[in-house]
Amino acid sequence: MSIQKKIDDIECAIFDYDIPKVMGNTVNIFAEIIEKGFIDVKNDKQLNSLNNIMNDCLKAMQYNDYLLLADHLEYNLKPIIGEN
């Protein structure tokens, strides 16, 4: 399954208020992006962008703001990973 599809699944889980699934799948997506090389971790700009998005997502989850989390995934993360 593509990262794009996994993000869509997280967004659906947010709207279904399946928070355990949201939390686990969000963490898994970031791990997969790094492990499978969807961004170049040697590229400081790409790595900083990903770190900023991860921090924003973490803050949204800490404040239970899942709509903000969905926005970060949709509008910030999807564009940097492309069609993967």
PyMOL commands that set and color helices and strands:
alter all, ss='L'
color gray80, all
select helices_A, chain A and resi 3-15+19-35+44-62+66-81
alter helices_A, ss='H'
color red, helices_A
deselect
rebuild
show_as cartoon
